[in-house]
């Protein structure tokens, strides 16, 4: 891939016993330069919808910052398939329709299924929200070593 592609890594965390869900999102430039990482507490939510919220929030953030080329990375294969399926724009899922509408505002986009090992930062960000019940907008210092692992893993993917 050439050009100014932004890589958006999304993940979700759900604690069924506590009726708690959160999404985690990390965005970086193709040159592996950190742009932003955040999480969002969602309350009671299915695992599938948590993943979709992460994608929607990430796309929204990327678009607001003026980026027009994005590769979405998620470990949820079902999410990859429903987002790729253009026929689902008429879906009963308002969340999925919002994602498709948001993607229309982006010049170029792709979505990829990745293994858990290549998505550790987004996963950690989601889990931090389940522990701290807060939203964060920047990478916490304790995740820098995990980001380095992801950077090395993803340099082979990009």
Backbone as a chain_set.jsonl record, in Angstrom:
{"seq": "XXXXXXXXXXXXXXXXXXXXXXXXXXXXXXXXXXXXXXXXXXXXXXXXXXXXXXXXXXXXXXXXXXXXXXXXXXXXXXXXXXXXXXXXXXXXXXXXXXXXXXXXXXXXXXXXXXXXXXXXXXXXXXXXXXXXXXXXXXXXXXXXXXXXXXXXXXXXXX", "coords": {"N": [[0.835, -1.185, 0.0], [0.574, 2.122, -0.891], [0.9, 5.655, -0.271], [-0.874, 7.897, 1.952], [-1.96, 6.193, 4.102], [-3.965, 5.489, 6.913], [-3.854, 3.465, 9.747], [-6.212, 1.754, 11.51], [-6.879, 0.284, 14.456], [-9.079, -1.805, 16.111], [-10.878, -2.984, 18.976], [-12.795, -4.865, 21.357], [-14.102, -5.201, 24.71], [-15.832, -7.219, 26.941], [-17.557, -7.708, 29.913], [-19.51, -9.964, 31.02], [-20.631, -10.746, 33.472], [-20.653, -8.387, 34.891], [-22.173, -6.753, 33.383], [-20.948, -4.999, 31.505], [-19.308, -3.19, 28.995], [-16.768, -2.196, 26.661], [-15.036, -0.326, 24.163], [-11.922, -0.263, 22.382], [-9.601, 1.73, 20.66], [-6.988, 2.291, 18.362], [-5.008, 4.413, 16.423], [-2.678, 4.756, 13.799], [-0.1, 6.108, 11.672], [0.975, 4.99, 8.43], [3.681, 4.843, 8.545], [4.054, 3.916, 11.022], [3.73, 5.746, 13.013], [2.375, 6.967, 15.939], [-0.959, 8.122, 16.238], [-3.425, 8.426, 17.718], [-4.973, 7.025, 20.611], [-7.717, 5.542, 22.224], [-10.415, 4.764, 24.518], [-13.784, 3.627, 25.073], [-16.396, 3.547, 27.254], [-19.216, 1.518, 27.133], [-21.346, 0.413, 28.488], [-24.025, -1.876, 28.884], [-23.803, -4.227, 26.389], [-23.611, -6.179, 23.377], [-21.002, -8.462, 22.344], [-20.5, -8.344, 19.583], [-21.674, -5.833, 18.875], [-20.088, -4.129, 20.406], [-17.65, -4.289, 19.06], [-18.439, -3.166, 16.605], [-19.07, -0.541, 17.453], [-16.503, 0.354, 18.125], [-15.309, 0.439, 15.583], [-16.967, 2.386, 14.322], [-16.582, 4.677, 15.996], [-13.823, 5.004, 15.658], [-13.587, 5.479, 12.857], [-15.032, 7.849, 12.692], [-13.41, 9.579, 14.231], [-11.025, 9.553, 12.712], [-11.941, 10.651, 10.295], [-12.766, 13.207, 11.192], [-10.294, 14.301, 11.706], [-9.344, 14.725, 9.237], [-8.265, 12.72, 7.623], [-8.204, 10.602, 4.751], [-7.774, 8.042, 3.833], [-8.043, 4.858, 4.997], [-7.215, 1.892, 6.741], [-8.889, -0.547, 8.3], [-8.414, -2.553, 11.078], [-9.374, -5.493, 12.62], [-10.036, -8.088, 14.978], [-12.3, -9.51, 14.795], [-13.91, -11.527, 12.756], [-16.541, -11.688, 11.834], [-17.394, -9.032, 11.954], [-15.741, -7.907, 9.988], [-16.812, -9.168, 7.716], [-19.548, -8.269, 7.66], [-19.242, -5.534, 7.333], [-17.943, -5.388, 4.895], [-19.928, -6.291, 3.226], [-21.871, -4.909, 0.965], [-24.597, -5.024, 0.565], [-25.745, -4.899, 3.016], [-26.269, -2.321, 3.681], [-28.857, -1.657, 3.875], [-29.546, -2.747, 6.216], [-31.137, -3.816, 9.299], [-29.775, -2.997, 11.452], [-28.996, -0.131, 13.004], [-26.552, 0.809, 13.799], [-24.745, -0.495, 12.058], [-25.603, 0.619, 9.632], [-24.9, 3.289, 10.117], [-22.106, 3.038, 10.151], [-21.6, 2.308, 7.468], [-22.506, 4.661, 6.193], [-20.695, 6.508, 7.273], [-18.319, 5.52, 6.195], [-18.655, 6.172, 3.552], [-17.939, 8.805, 3.504], [-15.241, 8.738, 3.579], [-12.442, 8.709, 1.5], [-10.912, 6.429, 0.548], [-11.054, 3.105, 1.704], [-10.32, 0.127, 3.562], [-10.829, -3.071, 5.021], [-9.515, -5.34, 7.348], [-9.015, -8.612, 8.624], [-7.342, -9.443, 11.556], [-4.985, -11.191, 13.626], [-5.195, -11.771, 17.179], [-2.721, -11.225, 18.388], [-1.691, -9.189, 16.858], [-3.112, -7.033, 17.534], [-2.916, -5.909, 20.026], [-2.715, -3.42, 21.429], [-5.154, -2.009, 21.008], [-6.827, -3.873, 22.227], [-5.878, -3.778, 24.901], [-6.499, -1.106, 25.505], [-9.312, -1.216, 25.441], [-9.764, -3.009, 27.554], [-8.753, -1.502, 29.673], [-10.751, 0.394, 30.046], [-12.728, -1.181, 31.149], [-11.686, -1.682, 33.594], [-11.114, 0.813, 34.775], [-13.305, 2.418, 34.229], [-13.326, 4.757, 32.672], [-12.953, 7.151, 30.025], [-10.291, 7.48, 27.777], [-8.042, 9.516, 25.904], [-5.483, 9.484, 25.007], [-2.497, 7.492, 24.642], [-1.76, 5.5, 27.422], [1.155, 5.472, 29.518], [1.905, 2.891, 30.365], [1.22, 1.267, 28.25], [3.016, 1.61, 26.215], [5.175, -0.327, 25.8], [3.603, -2.465, 24.812], [2.576, -1.307, 22.532], [4.887, -1.164, 21.024], [5.324, -3.882, 20.511], [3.068, -4.418, 18.907], [3.698, -2.655, 16.809], [5.953, -3.873, 15.665], [4.854, -6.362, 14.918], [2.885, -5.484, 13.096], [4.33, -4.221, 11.133], [4.955, -6.125, 9.383], [2.518, -6.574, 8.219], [1.668, -4.256, 6.92]], "CA": [[0.0, 0.0, 0.0], [1.309, 3.375, -0.906], [0.059, 6.794, 0.066], [-1.007, 8.258, 3.367], [-2.961, 5.337, 4.73], [-4.037, 5.432, 8.372], [-4.234, 2.128, 10.219], [-7.128, 1.867, 12.635], [-7.006, -0.997, 15.137], [-10.212, -1.74, 17.033], [-11.156, -4.184, 19.762], [-13.801, -4.672, 22.39], [-14.015, -6.024, 25.92], [-17.149, -7.369, 27.559], [-17.629, -8.462, 31.162], [-20.923, -10.323, 31.09], [-21.075, -10.788, 34.863], [-20.788, -7.02, 35.394], [-22.954, -5.997, 32.388], [-20.03, -3.923, 31.193], [-18.628, -3.336, 27.709], [-15.978, -1.04, 26.251], [-14.253, -0.5, 22.939], [-10.604, 0.362, 22.36], [-9.208, 2.088, 19.297], [-5.678, 2.876, 18.185], [-4.749, 4.815, 15.04], [-1.294, 5.129, 13.516], [0.207, 6.322, 10.265], [1.621, 3.846, 7.809], [5.068, 4.829, 9.002], [3.958, 3.423, 12.395], [3.707, 6.882, 13.936], [1.164, 7.0, 16.749], [-1.849, 9.27, 16.08], [-4.285, 8.529, 18.893], [-5.554, 5.812, 21.17], [-8.75, 5.869, 23.204], [-11.411, 3.743, 24.786], [-15.107, 4.165, 25.323], [-17.297, 2.712, 28.044], [-20.488, 1.398, 26.421], [-22.411, -0.144, 29.325], [-24.497, -3.2, 28.477], [-23.674, -4.297, 24.938], [-23.135, -7.476, 22.895], [-19.623, -8.463, 21.858], [-20.543, -7.893, 18.192], [-21.926, -4.391, 18.834], [-18.906, -3.444, 20.954], [-16.689, -4.21, 17.958], [-18.959, -2.193, 15.644], [-18.899, 0.803, 18.029], [-15.092, 0.703, 17.981], [-15.097, 0.816, 14.182], [-17.646, 3.659, 14.062], [-15.889, 5.76, 16.704], [-12.523, 5.19, 15.022], [-13.795, 6.114, 11.556], [-15.454, 9.229, 12.962], [-12.224, 10.314, 14.67], [-10.114, 9.679, 11.572], [-12.542, 11.597, 9.349], [-12.703, 14.544, 11.798], [-8.912, 14.782, 11.622], [-9.058, 15.013, 7.842], [-7.651, 11.612, 6.89], [-9.098, 10.085, 3.712], [-7.436, 6.658, 3.489], [-7.965, 4.12, 6.248], [-7.292, 0.436, 6.79], [-9.451, -0.942, 9.593], [-7.94, -3.869, 11.509], [-10.144, -6.036, 13.732], [-9.88, -9.534, 15.121], [-13.628, -10.096, 14.689], [-14.156, -11.841, 11.348], [-17.939, -11.365, 11.516], [-17.421, -7.582, 11.72], [-15.134, -7.702, 8.675], [-17.745, -9.623, 6.68], [-20.752, -7.431, 7.54], [-18.867, -4.21, 6.826], [-17.628, -5.552, 3.481], [-21.138, -6.637, 2.49], [-22.566, -3.673, 0.564], [-26.047, -5.224, 0.635], [-26.205, -4.65, 4.379], [-26.544, -0.9, 3.898], [-30.278, -1.613, 4.225], [-29.652, -3.581, 7.407], [-31.952, -3.346, 10.41], [-28.855, -2.475, 12.457], [-28.706, 1.297, 12.849], [-25.106, 0.942, 13.971], [-24.107, -0.906, 10.807], [-25.927, 1.649, 8.632], [-24.065, 4.469, 10.419], [-20.745, 2.727, 9.708], [-21.572, 2.409, 6.005], [-22.621, 6.083, 5.846], [-19.41, 7.133, 7.637], [-17.303, 5.069, 5.247], [-18.867, 6.898, 2.295], [-17.256, 10.103, 3.626], [-13.804, 8.489, 3.483], [-12.084, 8.523, 0.089], [-10.532, 5.03, 0.327], [-11.003, 2.325, 2.932], [-10.206, -1.33, 3.504], [-10.953, -3.685, 6.344], [-8.743, -6.582, 7.401], [-9.051, -9.448, 9.821], [-6.001, -9.66, 12.099], [-4.915, -12.052, 14.807], [-5.163, -11.083, 18.473], [-1.353, -10.783, 18.662], [-1.424, -7.966, 16.089], [-4.109, -6.036, 17.921], [-2.816, -5.858, 21.479], [-2.921, -2.09, 22.004], [-6.599, -1.758, 21.038], [-7.378, -4.754, 23.262], [-5.518, -3.227, 26.214], [-7.282, 0.109, 25.716], [-10.678, -1.628, 25.777], [-9.755, -3.595, 28.898], [-8.546, -0.421, 30.643], [-12.05, 1.019, 30.329], [-13.499, -2.052, 32.029], [-11.081, -1.608, 34.918], [-11.131, 2.171, 35.312], [-14.569, 3.088, 33.907], [-13.065, 6.103, 32.168], [-12.544, 7.28, 28.629], [-9.004, 8.14, 27.631], [-7.816, 9.961, 24.539], [-4.087, 9.29, 24.633], [-1.942, 6.218, 25.097], [-1.136, 5.533, 28.745], [2.568, 5.057, 29.482], [2.089, 1.453, 30.55], [0.974, 0.556, 26.998], [4.072, 1.856, 25.232], [5.817, -1.584, 25.39], [2.659, -3.241, 24.009], [2.538, -0.64, 21.234], [6.096, -1.573, 20.301], [5.082, -5.248, 20.024], [2.146, -4.264, 17.782], [4.404, -2.009, 15.716], [6.796, -4.892, 15.037], [3.947, -7.317, 14.279], [2.151, -4.867, 12.003], [5.225, -3.823, 10.052], [4.896, -7.223, 8.414], [1.198, -6.552, 7.589], [1.417, -3.014, 6.186]], "C": [[0.875, 1.242, 0.0], [0.353, 4.502, -0.604], [-0.013, 6.996, 1.556], [-2.127, 7.472, 4.034], [-2.835, 5.407, 6.248], [-4.499, 4.031, 8.754], [-5.006, 2.275, 11.524], [-7.328, 0.479, 13.224], [-8.115, -0.883, 16.172], [-10.364, -3.07, 17.764], [-12.222, -3.846, 20.792], [-13.546, -5.589, 23.572], [-15.396, -6.036, 26.558], [-16.995, -8.203, 28.818], [-19.101, -8.765, 31.384], [-21.458, -10.313, 32.519], [-21.311, -9.396, 35.441], [-21.634, -6.149, 34.453], [-22.171, -4.767, 31.924], [-19.366, -4.201, 29.85], [-17.889, -2.05, 27.378], [-15.26, -1.364, 24.946], [-12.918, 0.215, 23.108], [-10.183, 0.585, 20.923], [-7.816, 2.701, 19.319], [-5.513, 3.214, 16.712], [-3.285, 5.202, 14.906], [-1.133, 5.34, 12.019], [0.918, 5.089, 9.73], [3.07, 3.725, 8.249], [5.148, 4.421, 10.475], [4.035, 4.539, 13.428], [2.345, 6.943, 14.619], [0.349, 8.258, 16.46], [-2.673, 9.452, 17.34], [-4.709, 7.134, 19.34], [-6.589, 6.233, 22.19], [-9.625, 4.664, 23.47], [-12.731, 4.409, 25.11], [-15.935, 3.153, 26.092], [-18.655, 2.709, 27.356], [-21.634, 0.875, 27.279], [-22.764, -1.544, 28.87], [-24.536, -3.275, 26.954], [-23.212, -5.7, 24.555], [-21.692, -7.341, 22.409], [-19.581, -7.92, 20.431], [-20.734, -6.379, 18.108], [-20.775, -3.578, 19.413], [-17.871, -3.249, 19.85], [-17.139, -3.181, 16.918], [-18.81, -0.763, 16.154], [-17.451, 1.261, 17.904], [-14.773, 1.16, 16.568], [-15.722, 2.185, 13.908], [-16.928, 4.828, 14.731], [-14.527, 6.049, 16.078], [-12.632, 5.891, 13.684], [-14.153, 7.587, 11.743], [-14.253, 10.087, 13.341], [-11.261, 10.566, 13.517], [-10.649, 10.713, 10.584], [-12.477, 13.027, 9.895], [-11.31, 15.143, 11.726], [-8.445, 14.969, 10.182], [-8.392, 13.9, 7.051], [-8.66, 10.993, 5.933], [-8.794, 8.663, 3.248], [-7.248, 5.891, 4.789], [-8.051, 2.617, 6.0], [-7.745, 0.088, 8.197], [-8.979, -2.361, 9.891], [-8.781, -4.309, 12.704], [-9.935, -7.541, 13.793], [-11.215, -10.266, 14.987], [-13.982, -10.287, 13.211], [-15.592, -11.509, 10.93], [-18.088, -9.868, 11.212], [-16.85, -7.272, 10.339], [-16.148, -8.031, 7.585], [-18.959, -8.705, 6.55], [-20.423, -6.04, 7.026], [-18.546, -4.291, 5.331], [-18.875, -5.791, 2.627], [-21.959, -5.386, 2.188], [-24.08, -3.811, 0.664], [-26.603, -4.939, 2.024], [-26.409, -3.173, 4.677], [-28.015, -0.692, 4.232], [-30.556, -2.451, 5.471], [-30.572, -2.955, 8.451], [-31.08, -2.766, 11.522], [-28.528, -1.016, 12.157], [-27.204, 1.533, 12.932], [-24.36, 0.587, 12.678], [-24.396, 0.1, 9.692], [-25.092, 2.906, 8.858], [-22.623, 4.248, 9.982], [-20.649, 2.875, 8.197], [-21.672, 3.862, 5.541], [-21.304, 6.802, 6.135], [-18.31, 6.749, 6.663], [-17.447, 5.76, 3.894], [-18.159, 8.251, 2.308], [-15.743, 9.976, 3.517], [-13.49, 8.126, 2.031], [-11.779, 7.056, -0.246], [-10.509, 4.319, 1.676], [-10.907, 0.842, 2.616], [-10.419, -1.838, 4.915], [-10.28, -5.048, 6.297], [-8.997, -7.303, 8.72], [-7.611, -9.672, 10.27], [-6.088, -10.579, 13.309], [-4.823, -11.205, 16.072], [-3.772, -10.512, 18.765], [-1.017, -9.478, 17.953], [-2.351, -6.827, 16.478], [-4.079, -5.779, 19.428], [-3.108, -4.487, 22.075], [-4.409, -1.777, 22.098], [-7.262, -2.616, 22.108], [-7.098, -4.241, 24.666], [-6.314, -1.959, 26.515], [-8.723, -0.222, 26.104], [-10.731, -2.173, 27.198], [-9.528, -2.542, 29.978], [-9.865, 0.265, 30.997], [-12.877, 0.149, 31.25], [-12.957, -2.023, 33.448], [-11.303, -0.238, 35.539], [-12.433, 2.924, 35.085], [-14.365, 4.526, 33.456], [-12.768, 6.045, 30.68], [-11.193, 7.97, 28.605], [-8.803, 8.487, 26.162], [-6.369, 9.772, 24.093], [-3.587, 7.97, 25.199], [-1.365, 6.373, 26.513], [0.293, 4.969, 28.67], [2.752, 3.556, 29.586], [1.826, 0.655, 29.273], [2.065, 0.759, 25.958], [4.793, 0.559, 24.85], [4.898, -2.457, 24.531], [2.56, -2.641, 22.617], [3.745, -1.044, 20.394], [5.938, -2.989, 19.737], [4.162, -5.19, 18.815], [2.853, -3.657, 16.583], [5.245, -3.013, 14.946], [5.933, -5.9, 14.278], [3.333, -6.721, 13.019], [3.059, -4.388, 10.888], [5.271, -4.903, 8.99], [3.574, -7.195, 7.645], [1.028, -5.381, 6.631], [2.118, -2.965, 4.851]], "O": [[1.799, 1.374, 0.803], [-0.864, 4.331, -0.672], [0.698, 6.349, 2.325], [-3.123, 8.045, 4.475], [-1.732, 5.387, 6.793], [-5.424, 3.485, 8.152], [-4.517, 2.842, 12.501], [-7.881, -0.404, 12.568], [-8.102, 0.019, 17.01], [-10.025, -4.131, 17.24], [-12.505, -2.677, 21.054], [-12.87, -6.611, 23.457], [-16.042, -4.998, 26.696], [-16.381, -9.269, 28.799], [-19.85, -7.922, 31.878], [-22.6, -9.919, 32.755], [-22.089, -9.242, 36.382], [-21.795, -4.952, 34.692], [-22.676, -3.644, 31.953], [-18.913, -5.317, 29.597], [-18.314, -0.958, 27.757], [-14.925, -2.515, 24.667], [-12.801, 1.17, 23.875], [-10.387, -0.276, 20.067], [-7.499, 3.522, 20.18], [-5.839, 2.402, 15.846], [-2.721, 5.877, 15.766], [-1.909, 4.83, 11.211], [1.4, 4.252, 10.494], [3.616, 2.624, 8.315], [6.197, 4.567, 11.102], [4.369, 4.295, 14.588], [1.304, 6.968, 13.964], [0.907, 9.355, 16.438], [-2.63, 10.512, 17.964], [-4.788, 6.199, 18.543], [-6.368, 7.18, 22.945], [-9.583, 3.671, 22.742], [-12.786, 5.607, 25.387], [-16.148, 2.033, 25.629], [-19.191, 3.769, 27.031], [-22.784, 0.892, 26.84], [-21.878, -2.319, 28.507], [-25.219, -2.482, 26.305], [-22.498, -6.345, 25.323], [-21.227, -6.243, 22.105], [-18.709, -7.115, 20.107], [-20.03, -5.711, 17.351], [-20.514, -2.462, 18.963], [-17.287, -2.173, 19.72], [-16.323, -2.414, 16.408], [-18.464, 0.134, 15.385], [-17.196, 2.429, 17.61], [-14.058, 2.143, 16.37], [-15.073, 3.052, 13.324], [-16.692, 5.857, 14.097], [-14.122, 7.208, 15.979], [-11.856, 6.802, 13.397], [-13.64, 8.458, 11.04], [-14.095, 11.197, 12.831], [-10.742, 11.672, 13.368], [-9.897, 11.554, 10.093], [-12.169, 13.958, 9.15], [-11.161, 16.365, 11.688], [-7.294, 15.328, 9.936], [-7.992, 14.12, 5.908], [-9.84, 10.872, 6.265], [-9.478, 8.137, 2.37], [-6.386, 6.239, 5.597], [-8.834, 2.139, 5.179], [-7.058, 0.396, 9.172], [-9.126, -3.26, 9.063], [-8.889, -3.58, 13.69], [-9.687, -8.184, 12.774], [-11.262, -11.494, 15.056], [-14.311, -9.33, 12.511], [-15.826, -11.094, 9.795], [-18.831, -9.49, 10.307], [-17.415, -6.463, 9.602], [-16.322, -7.26, 6.641], [-19.363, -8.389, 5.431], [-21.247, -5.425, 6.348], [-18.847, -3.36, 4.584], [-18.865, -5.517, 1.427], [-22.657, -4.869, 3.06], [-24.777, -2.81, 0.831], [-27.81, -4.758, 2.184], [-26.695, -2.811, 5.819], [-28.383, 0.332, 4.807], [-31.703, -2.815, 5.731], [-30.764, -1.74, 8.487], [-31.59, -2.115, 12.434], [-27.861, -0.711, 11.168], [-26.658, 2.368, 12.21], [-23.448, 1.303, 12.267], [-23.511, 0.397, 8.89], [-24.627, 3.522, 7.899], [-21.98, 5.177, 9.493], [-19.716, 3.502, 7.695], [-20.991, 4.253, 4.593], [-20.85, 7.615, 5.33], [-17.456, 7.574, 6.339], [-16.464, 5.915, 3.17], [-17.817, 8.786, 1.253], [-15.04, 10.977, 3.379], [-14.196, 7.327, 1.416], [-12.32, 6.509, -1.207], [-10.011, 4.857, 2.665], [-11.344, 0.371, 1.566], [-10.21, -1.112, 5.886], [-10.446, -5.809, 5.344], [-9.167, -6.688, 9.773], [-6.757, -10.046, 9.465], [-7.143, -10.716, 13.928], [-4.414, -10.045, 16.019], [-3.66, -9.425, 19.332], [-0.143, -8.738, 18.404], [-2.371, -5.781, 15.828], [-5.107, -5.467, 20.029], [-3.705, -4.41, 23.149], [-4.883, -1.33, 23.143], [-8.154, -2.15, 22.817], [-7.979, -4.266, 25.526], [-6.754, -1.755, 27.646], [-9.29, 0.414, 26.992], [-11.639, -1.841, 27.96], [-10.052, -2.672, 31.084], [-10.062, 0.672, 32.142], [-13.651, 0.667, 32.055], [-13.685, -2.307, 34.4], [-11.648, -0.144, 36.717], [-12.645, 3.973, 35.694], [-15.142, 5.412, 33.814], [-12.378, 5.004, 30.152], [-10.974, 8.938, 29.333], [-9.341, 7.816, 25.281], [-6.073, 9.894, 22.905], [-4.181, 7.406, 26.118], [-0.571, 7.279, 26.763], [0.584, 4.095, 27.853], [3.658, 2.999, 28.966], [2.174, -0.525, 29.212], [2.027, 0.122, 24.905], [5.017, 0.343, 23.659], [5.372, -3.122, 23.611], [2.469, -3.371, 21.63], [3.626, -1.241, 19.185], [6.369, -3.263, 18.617], [4.432, -5.835, 17.802], [2.636, -4.095, 15.454], [5.252, -3.008, 13.716], [6.237, -6.252, 13.138], [3.271, -7.386, 11.985], [2.58, -4.166, 9.776], [5.589, -4.631, 7.832], [3.499, -7.73, 6.539], [0.317, -5.499, 5.632], [1.996, -1.977, 4.126]]}, "num_chains": 1, "name": "protein.A"}
